[in-house]
Amino acid sequence: MKYIEVKLSKCTAFLTHDEIQSMLREHPVIYKESLKRGKYIMRSMKQKQREVKKYENGV
């Protein structure tokens, strides 16, 4: 069984995929916000990769 590590301010929690889905299902506002945040973070990471690649290629 795989666990997802969640680091909090004073502790670390290890949750299963099903446990996280269950918690998010019960709180749809948090779920929507986490999806928005995820999209933002993924776009930001891709943009940084493009910039690094552009810099490395000297373009």
N, CA, C and O atoms as a Maestro MAE file, in Angstrom:
{
 s_m_m2io_version
 :::
 2.0.0
}

f_m_ct {
 s_m_title
 :::
 protein
 m_atom[236] {
  # First column is atom index #
  i_m_mmod_type
  r_m_x_coord
  r_m_y_coord
  r_m_z_coord
  i_m_residue_number
  s_m_chain_name
  s_m_pdb_residue_name
  s_m_pdb_atom_name
  i_m_atomic_number
  :::
  1 25 0.838 -1.171 0.000 1 A "MET " " N  " 7
  2 3 0.000 0.000 0.000 1 A "MET " " CA " 6
  3 2 0.890 1.243 0.000 1 A "MET " " C  " 6
  4 15 1.854 1.328 0.761 1 A "MET " " O  " 8
  5 25 0.555 2.202 -0.861 2 A "LYS " " N  " 7
  6 3 1.321 3.436 -0.942 2 A "LYS " " CA " 6
  7 2 0.674 4.506 -0.077 2 A "LYS " " C  " 6
  8 15 -0.549 4.601 0.020 2 A "LYS " " O  " 8
  9 25 1.520 5.301 0.541 3 A "TYR " " N  " 7
  10 3 1.050 6.389 1.374 3 A "TYR " " CA " 6
  11 2 1.517 7.712 0.788 3 A "TYR " " C  " 6
  12 15 2.571 7.797 0.157 3 A "TYR " " O  " 8
  13 25 0.716 8.733 1.009 4 A "ILE " " N  " 7
  14 3 1.056 10.080 0.577 4 A "ILE " " CA " 6
  15 2 1.466 10.847 1.825 4 A "ILE " " C  " 6
  16 15 0.719 10.921 2.801 4 A "ILE " " O  " 8
  17 25 2.658 11.413 1.777 5 A "GLU " " N  " 7
  18 3 3.191 12.139 2.926 5 A "GLU " " CA " 6
  19 2 2.684 13.574 2.894 5 A "GLU " " C  " 6
  20 15 2.817 14.263 1.883 5 A "GLU " " O  " 8
  21 25 2.107 14.018 3.995 6 A "VAL " " N  " 7
  22 3 1.609 15.384 4.121 6 A "VAL " " CA " 6
  23 2 2.340 16.023 5.293 6 A "VAL " " C  " 6
  24 15 2.136 15.652 6.449 6 A "VAL " " O  " 8
  25 25 3.200 16.995 4.972 7 A "LYS " " N  " 7
  26 3 3.970 17.658 6.024 7 A "LYS " " CA " 6
  27 2 3.164 18.836 6.553 7 A "LYS " " C  " 6
  28 15 2.743 19.714 5.800 7 A "LYS " " O  " 8
  29 25 2.961 18.833 7.857 8 A "LEU " " N  " 7
  30 3 2.257 19.911 8.538 8 A "LEU " " CA " 6
  31 2 3.252 20.671 9.400 8 A "LEU " " C  " 6
  32 15 4.423 20.297 9.464 8 A "LEU " " O  " 8
  33 25 2.808 21.725 10.058 9 A "SER " " N  " 7
  34 3 3.749 22.568 10.796 9 A "SER " " CA " 6
  35 2 4.469 21.838 11.927 9 A "SER " " C  " 6
  36 15 5.653 22.086 12.157 9 A "SER " " O  " 8
  37 25 3.786 20.950 12.635 10 A "LYS " " N  " 7
  38 3 4.433 20.287 13.768 10 A "LYS " " CA " 6
  39 2 4.453 18.770 13.650 10 A "LYS " " C  " 6
  40 15 4.875 18.080 14.577 10 A "LYS " " O  " 8
  41 25 4.003 18.254 12.527 11 A "CYS " " N  " 7
  42 3 3.984 16.797 12.378 11 A "CYS " " CA " 6
  43 2 3.901 16.418 10.900 11 A "CYS " " C  " 6
  44 15 3.761 17.284 10.036 11 A "CYS " " O  " 8
  45 25 3.986 15.151 10.628 12 A "THR " " N  " 7
  46 3 3.848 14.618 9.282 12 A "THR " " CA " 6
  47 2 2.785 13.533 9.312 12 A "THR " " C  " 6
  48 15 2.821 12.629 10.147 12 A "THR " " O  " 8
  49 25 1.831 13.638 8.380 13 A "ALA " " N  " 7
  50 3 0.762 12.638 8.294 13 A "ALA " " CA " 6
  51 2 0.982 11.786 7.050 13 A "ALA " " C  " 6
  52 15 1.457 12.287 6.031 13 A "ALA " " O  " 8
  53 25 0.644 10.522 7.128 14 A "PHE " " N  " 7
  54 3 0.718 9.615 5.991 14 A "PHE " " CA " 6
  55 2 -0.685 9.093 5.726 14 A "PHE " " C  " 6
  56 15 -1.272 8.406 6.562 14 A "PHE " " O  " 8
  57 25 -1.215 9.425 4.558 15 A "LEU " " N  " 7
  58 3 -2.583 9.060 4.202 15 A "LEU " " CA " 6
  59 2 -2.597 8.225 2.934 15 A "LEU " " C  " 6
  60 15 -1.707 8.331 2.091 15 A "LEU " " O  " 8
  61 25 -3.621 7.394 2.813 16 A "THR " " N  " 7
  62 3 -3.796 6.633 1.578 16 A "THR " " CA " 6
  63 2 -4.555 7.494 0.579 16 A "THR " " C  " 6
  64 15 -5.158 8.505 0.940 16 A "THR " " O  " 8
  65 25 -4.518 7.081 -0.665 17 A "HIS " " N  " 7
  66 3 -5.231 7.778 -1.731 17 A "HIS " " CA " 6
  67 2 -6.720 7.860 -1.402 17 A "HIS " " C  " 6
  68 15 -7.331 8.916 -1.560 17 A "HIS " " O  " 8
  69 25 -7.298 6.769 -0.953 18 A "ASP " " N  " 7
  70 3 -8.727 6.727 -0.625 18 A "ASP " " CA " 6
  71 2 -9.079 7.660 0.535 18 A "ASP " " C  " 6
  72 15 -10.136 8.290 0.528 18 A "ASP " " O  " 8
  73 25 -8.202 7.747 1.520 19 A "GLU " " N  " 7
  74 3 -8.458 8.633 2.657 19 A "GLU " " CA " 6
  75 2 -8.483 10.091 2.220 19 A "GLU " " C  " 6
  76 15 -9.329 10.867 2.664 19 A "GLU " " O  " 8
  77 25 -7.560 10.453 1.356 20 A "ILE " " N  " 7
  78 3 -7.522 11.832 0.865 20 A "ILE " " CA " 6
  79 2 -8.755 12.124 0.021 20 A "ILE " " C  " 6
  80 15 -9.365 13.184 0.169 20 A "ILE " " O  " 8
  81 25 -9.131 11.206 -0.858 21 A "GLN " " N  " 7
  82 3 -10.328 11.407 -1.676 21 A "GLN " " CA " 6
  83 2 -11.563 11.563 -0.807 21 A "GLN " " C  " 6
  84 15 -12.407 12.417 -1.079 21 A "GLN " " O  " 8
  85 25 -11.679 10.765 0.213 22 A "SER " " N  " 7
  86 3 -12.821 10.834 1.123 22 A "SER " " CA " 6
  87 2 -12.885 12.196 1.813 22 A "SER " " C  " 6
  88 15 -13.956 12.796 1.908 22 A "SER " " O  " 8
  89 25 -11.752 12.676 2.288 23 A "MET " " N  " 7
  90 3 -11.719 13.975 2.958 23 A "MET " " CA " 6
  91 2 -12.087 15.096 1.997 23 A "MET " " C  " 6
  92 15 -12.827 16.008 2.367 23 A "MET " " O  " 8
  93 25 -11.578 15.041 0.764 24 A "LEU " " N  " 7
  94 3 -11.878 16.087 -0.205 24 A "LEU " " CA " 6
  95 2 -13.338 16.047 -0.640 24 A "LEU " " C  " 6
  96 15 -13.939 17.094 -0.886 24 A "LEU " " O  " 8
  97 25 -13.909 14.863 -0.737 25 A "ARG " " N  " 7
  98 3 -15.315 14.723 -1.109 25 A "ARG " " CA " 6
  99 2 -16.228 15.398 -0.086 25 A "ARG " " C  " 6
  100 15 -17.266 15.957 -0.440 25 A "ARG " " O  " 8
  101 25 -15.838 15.340 1.166 26 A "GLU " " N  " 7
  102 3 -16.634 15.937 2.237 26 A "GLU " " CA " 6
  103 2 -16.498 17.454 2.292 26 A "GLU " " C  " 6
  104 15 -17.319 18.126 2.916 26 A "GLU " " O  " 8
  105 25 -15.474 17.996 1.648 27 A "HIS " " N  " 7
  106 3 -15.224 19.441 1.664 27 A "HIS " " CA " 6
  107 2 -14.982 19.929 0.233 27 A "HIS " " C  " 6
  108 15 -13.831 20.131 -0.154 27 A "HIS " " O  " 8
  109 25 -16.043 20.123 -0.560 28 A "PRO " " N  " 7
  110 3 -15.884 20.480 -1.972 28 A "PRO " " CA " 6
  111 2 -15.177 21.815 -2.205 28 A "PRO " " C  " 6
  112 15 -14.512 21.984 -3.227 28 A "PRO " " O  " 8
  113 25 -15.305 22.760 -1.284 29 A "VAL " " N  " 7
  114 3 -14.628 24.050 -1.448 29 A "VAL " " CA " 6
  115 2 -13.114 23.857 -1.412 29 A "VAL " " C  " 6
  116 15 -12.389 24.427 -2.227 29 A "VAL " " O  " 8
  117 25 -12.648 23.060 -0.471 30 A "ILE " " N  " 7
  118 3 -11.215 22.774 -0.373 30 A "ILE " " CA " 6
  119 2 -10.751 22.035 -1.621 30 A "ILE " " C  " 6
  120 15 -9.662 22.295 -2.133 30 A "ILE " " O  " 8
  121 25 -11.575 21.115 -2.109 31 A "TYR " " N  " 7
  122 3 -11.238 20.345 -3.311 31 A "TYR " " CA " 6
  123 2 -11.063 21.275 -4.508 31 A "TYR " " C  " 6
  124 15 -10.091 21.149 -5.253 31 A "TYR " " O  " 8
  125 25 -11.998 22.211 -4.698 32 A "LYS " " N  " 7
  126 3 -11.908 23.151 -5.826 32 A "LYS " " CA " 6
  127 2 -10.667 24.021 -5.714 32 A "LYS " " C  " 6
  128 15 -9.968 24.240 -6.704 32 A "LYS " " O  " 8
  129 25 -10.391 24.516 -4.514 33 A "GLU " " N  " 7
  130 3 -9.207 25.351 -4.315 33 A "GLU " " CA " 6
  131 2 -7.921 24.572 -4.574 33 A "GLU " " C  " 6
  132 15 -6.977 25.104 -5.158 33 A "GLU " " O  " 8
  133 25 -7.884 23.325 -4.144 34 A "SER " " N  " 7
  134 3 -6.676 22.525 -4.357 34 A "SER " " CA " 6
  135 2 -6.466 22.244 -5.843 34 A "SER " " C  " 6
  136 15 -5.326 22.190 -6.304 34 A "SER " " O  " 8
  137 25 -7.552 22.065 -6.596 35 A "LEU " " N  " 7
  138 3 -7.419 21.868 -8.041 35 A "LEU " " CA " 6
  139 2 -6.881 23.123 -8.715 35 A "LEU " " C  " 6
  140 15 -6.003 23.037 -9.573 35 A "LEU " " O  " 8
  141 25 -7.402 24.291 -8.332 36 A "LYS " " N  " 7
  142 3 -6.905 25.553 -8.888 36 A "LYS " " CA " 6
  143 2 -5.418 25.719 -8.582 36 A "LYS " " C  " 6
  144 15 -4.624 26.068 -9.454 36 A "LYS " " O  " 8
  145 25 -5.064 25.462 -7.332 37 A "ARG " " N  " 7
  146 3 -3.670 25.593 -6.907 37 A "ARG " " CA " 6
  147 2 -2.778 24.635 -7.685 37 A "ARG " " C  " 6
  148 15 -1.678 24.997 -8.103 37 A "ARG " " O  " 8
  149 25 -3.261 23.410 -7.876 38 A "GLY " " N  " 7
  150 3 -2.495 22.420 -8.626 38 A "GLY " " CA " 6
  151 2 -2.250 22.855 -10.057 38 A "GLY " " C  " 6
  152 15 -1.145 22.700 -10.576 38 A "GLY " " O  " 8
  153 25 -3.283 23.405 -10.702 39 A "LYS " " N  " 7
  154 3 -3.130 23.890 -12.075 39 A "LYS " " CA " 6
  155 2 -2.111 25.024 -12.128 39 A "LYS " " C  " 6
  156 15 -1.267 25.065 -13.023 39 A "LYS " " O  " 8
  157 25 -2.192 25.944 -11.166 40 A "TYR " " N  " 7
  158 3 -1.260 27.056 -11.120 40 A "TYR " " CA " 6
  159 2 0.177 26.561 -10.942 40 A "TYR " " C  " 6
  160 15 1.085 27.012 -11.640 40 A "TYR " " O  " 8
  161 25 0.372 25.650 -10.021 41 A "ILE " " N  " 7
  162 3 1.714 25.131 -9.745 41 A "ILE " " CA " 6
  163 2 2.266 24.393 -10.957 41 A "ILE " " C  " 6
  164 15 3.430 24.579 -11.313 41 A "ILE " " O  " 8
  165 25 1.446 23.556 -11.600 42 A "MET " " N  " 7
  166 3 1.906 22.801 -12.768 42 A "MET " " CA " 6
  167 2 2.268 23.743 -13.919 42 A "MET " " C  " 6
  168 15 3.281 23.538 -14.588 42 A "MET " " O  " 8
  169 25 1.448 24.776 -14.155 43 A "ARG " " N  " 7
  170 3 1.762 25.753 -15.209 43 A "ARG " " CA " 6
  171 2 3.063 26.473 -14.902 43 A "ARG " " C  " 6
  172 15 3.886 26.685 -15.791 43 A "ARG " " O  " 8
  173 25 3.247 26.846 -13.653 44 A "SER " " N  " 7
  174 3 4.455 27.546 -13.241 44 A "SER " " CA " 6
  175 2 5.696 26.675 -13.452 44 A "SER " " C  " 6
  176 15 6.721 27.152 -13.940 44 A "SER " " O  " 8
  177 25 5.596 25.406 -13.083 45 A "MET " " N  " 7
  178 3 6.729 24.486 -13.260 45 A "MET " " CA " 6
  179 2 7.063 24.313 -14.739 45 A "MET " " C  " 6
  180 15 8.238 24.306 -15.108 45 A "MET " " O  " 8
  181 25 6.045 24.173 -15.588 46 A "LYS " " N  " 7
  182 3 6.281 24.017 -17.022 46 A "LYS " " CA " 6
  183 2 6.930 25.264 -17.605 46 A "LYS " " C  " 6
  184 15 7.823 25.165 -18.447 46 A "LYS " " O  " 8
  185 25 6.482 26.446 -17.160 47 A "GLN " " N  " 7
  186 3 7.058 27.685 -17.651 47 A "GLN " " CA " 6
  187 2 8.528 27.790 -17.251 47 A "GLN " " C  " 6
  188 15 9.359 28.210 -18.056 47 A "GLN " " O  " 8
  189 25 8.851 27.418 -16.028 48 A "LYS " " N  " 7
  190 3 10.248 27.453 -15.582 48 A "LYS " " CA " 6
  191 2 11.103 26.496 -16.400 48 A "LYS " " C  " 6
  192 15 12.244 26.815 -16.734 48 A "LYS " " O  " 8
  193 25 10.560 25.320 -16.726 49 A "GLN " " N  " 7
  194 3 11.291 24.353 -17.547 49 A "GLN " " CA " 6
  195 2 11.555 24.928 -18.934 49 A "GLN " " C  " 6
  196 15 12.642 24.757 -19.486 49 A "GLN " " O  " 8
  197 25 10.550 25.616 -19.499 50 A "ARG " " N  " 7
  198 3 10.732 26.237 -20.817 50 A "ARG " " CA " 6
  199 2 11.826 27.296 -20.771 50 A "ARG " " C  " 6
  200 15 12.646 27.390 -21.685 50 A "ARG " " O  " 8
  201 25 11.835 28.098 -19.699 51 A "GLU " " N  " 7
  202 3 12.841 29.148 -19.575 51 A "GLU " " CA " 6
  203 2 14.239 28.558 -19.444 51 A "GLU " " C  " 6
  204 15 15.186 29.070 -20.041 51 A "GLU " " O  " 8
  205 25 14.377 27.494 -18.674 52 A "VAL " " N  " 7
  206 3 15.678 26.844 -18.518 52 A "VAL " " CA " 6
  207 2 16.133 26.278 -19.858 52 A "VAL " " C  " 6
  208 15 17.289 26.445 -20.247 52 A "VAL " " O  " 8
  209 25 15.232 25.615 -20.556 53 A "LYS " " N  " 7
  210 3 15.565 25.027 -21.848 53 A "LYS " " CA " 6
  211 2 15.970 26.121 -22.841 53 A "LYS " " C  " 6
  212 15 16.922 25.953 -23.604 53 A "LYS " " O  " 8
  213 25 15.246 27.234 -22.823 54 A "LYS " " N  " 7
  214 3 15.554 28.348 -23.718 54 A "LYS " " CA " 6
  215 2 16.936 28.917 -23.394 54 A "LYS " " C  " 6
  216 15 17.712 29.222 -24.300 54 A "LYS " " O  " 8
  217 25 17.244 29.058 -22.105 55 A "TYR " " N  " 7
  218 3 18.533 29.583 -21.675 55 A "TYR " " CA " 6
  219 2 19.660 28.631 -22.057 55 A "TYR " " C  " 6
  220 15 20.717 29.069 -22.512 55 A "TYR " " O  " 8
  221 25 19.440 27.326 -21.874 56 A "GLU " " N  " 7
  222 3 20.466 26.335 -22.190 56 A "GLU " " CA " 6
  223 2 20.751 26.274 -23.685 56 A "GLU " " C  " 6
  224 15 21.885 26.024 -24.094 56 A "GLU " " O  " 8
  225 25 19.736 26.499 -24.493 57 A "ASN " " N  " 7
  226 3 19.907 26.461 -25.944 57 A "ASN " " CA " 6
  227 2 20.446 27.776 -26.488 57 A "ASN " " C  " 6
  228 15 20.796 27.858 -27.665 57 A "ASN " " O  " 8
  229 25 20.517 28.810 -25.645 58 A "GLY " " N  " 7
  230 3 21.074 30.082 -26.059 58 A "GLY " " CA " 6
  231 2 20.198 30.861 -27.008 58 A "GLY " " C  " 6
  232 15 20.694 31.678 -27.783 58 A "GLY " " O  " 8
  233 25 18.913 30.622 -26.960 59 A "VAL " " N  " 7
  234 3 17.991 31.329 -27.861 59 A "VAL " " CA " 6
  235 2 17.468 32.553 -27.185 59 A "VAL " " C  " 6
  236 15 16.676 33.291 -27.771 59 A "VAL " " O  " 8
  :::
 }
 m_bond[235] {
  # First column is bond index #
  i_m_from
  i_m_to
  i_m_order
  :::
  1 1 2 1
  2 2 3 1
  3 3 4 2
  4 3 5 1
  5 5 6 1
  6 6 7 1
  7 7 8 2
  8 7 9 1
  9 9 10 1
  10 10 11 1
  11 11 12 2
  12 11 13 1
  13 13 14 1
  14 14 15 1
  15 15 16 2
  16 15 17 1
  17 17 18 1
  18 18 19 1
  19 19 20 2
  20 19 21 1
  21 21 22 1
  22 22 23 1
  23 23 24 2
  24 23 25 1
  25 25 26 1
  26 26 27 1
  27 27 28 2
  28 27 29 1
  29 29 30 1
  30 30 31 1
  31 31 32 2
  32 31 33 1
  33 33 34 1
  34 34 35 1
  35 35 36 2
  36 35 37 1
  37 37 38 1
  38 38 39 1
  39 39 40 2
  40 39 41 1
  41 41 42 1
  42 42 43 1
  43 43 44 2
  44 43 45 1
  45 45 46 1
  46 46 47 1
  47 47 48 2
  48 47 49 1
  49 49 50 1
  50 50 51 1
  51 51 52 2
  52 51 53 1
  53 53 54 1
  54 54 55 1
  55 55 56 2
  56 55 57 1
  57 57 58 1
  58 58 59 1
  59 59 60 2
  60 59 61 1
  61 61 62 1
  62 62 63 1
  63 63 64 2
  64 63 65 1
  65 65 66 1
  66 66 67 1
  67 67 68 2
  68 67 69 1
  69 69 70 1
  70 70 71 1
  71 71 72 2
  72 71 73 1
  73 73 74 1
  74 74 75 1
  75 75 76 2
  76 75 77 1
  77 77 78 1
  78 78 79 1
  79 79 80 2
  80 79 81 1
  81 81 82 1
  82 82 83 1
  83 83 84 2
  84 83 85 1
  85 85 86 1
  86 86 87 1
  87 87 88 2
  88 87 89 1
  89 89 90 1
  90 90 91 1
  91 91 92 2
  92 91 93 1
  93 93 94 1
  94 94 95 1
  95 95 96 2
  96 95 97 1
  97 97 98 1
  98 98 99 1
  99 99 100 2
  100 99 101 1
  101 101 102 1
  102 102 103 1
  103 103 104 2
  104 103 105 1
  105 105 106 1
  106 106 107 1
  107 107 108 2
  108 107 109 1
  109 109 110 1
  110 110 111 1
  111 111 112 2
  112 111 113 1
  113 113 114 1
  114 114 115 1
  115 115 116 2
  116 115 117 1
  117 117 118 1
  118 118 119 1
  119 119 120 2
  120 119 121 1
  121 121 122 1
  122 122 123 1
  123 123 124 2
  124 123 125 1
  125 125 126 1
  126 126 127 1
  127 127 128 2
  128 127 129 1
  129 129 130 1
  130 130 131 1
  131 131 132 2
  132 131 133 1
  133 133 134 1
  134 134 135 1
  135 135 136 2
  136 135 137 1
  137 137 138 1
  138 138 139 1
  139 139 140 2
  140 139 141 1
  141 141 142 1
  142 142 143 1
  143 143 144 2
  144 143 145 1
  145 145 146 1
  146 146 147 1
  147 147 148 2
  148 147 149 1
  149 149 150 1
  150 150 151 1
  151 151 152 2
  152 151 153 1
  153 153 154 1
  154 154 155 1
  155 155 156 2
  156 155 157 1
  157 157 158 1
  158 158 159 1
  159 159 160 2
  160 159 161 1
  161 161 162 1
  162 162 163 1
  163 163 164 2
  164 163 165 1
  165 165 166 1
  166 166 167 1
  167 167 168 2
  168 167 169 1
  169 169 170 1
  170 170 171 1
  171 171 172 2
  172 171 173 1
  173 173 174 1
  174 174 175 1
  175 175 176 2
  176 175 177 1
  177 177 178 1
  178 178 179 1
  179 179 180 2
  180 179 181 1
  181 181 182 1
  182 182 183 1
  183 183 184 2
  184 183 185 1
  185 185 186 1
  186 186 187 1
  187 187 188 2
  188 187 189 1
  189 189 190 1
  190 190 191 1
  191 191 192 2
  192 191 193 1
  193 193 194 1
  194 194 195 1
  195 195 196 2
  196 195 197 1
  197 197 198 1
  198 198 199 1
  199 199 200 2
  200 199 201 1
  201 201 202 1
  202 202 203 1
  203 203 204 2
  204 203 205 1
  205 205 206 1
  206 206 207 1
  207 207 208 2
  208 207 209 1
  209 209 210 1
  210 210 211 1
  211 211 212 2
  212 211 213 1
  213 213 214 1
  214 214 215 1
  215 215 216 2
  216 215 217 1
  217 217 218 1
  218 218 219 1
  219 219 220 2
  220 219 221 1
  221 221 222 1
  222 222 223 1
  223 223 224 2
  224 223 225 1
  225 225 226 1
  226 226 227 1
  227 227 228 2
  228 227 229 1
  229 229 230 1
  230 230 231 1
  231 231 232 2
  232 231 233 1
  233 233 234 1
  234 234 235 1
  235 235 236 2
  :::
 }
}
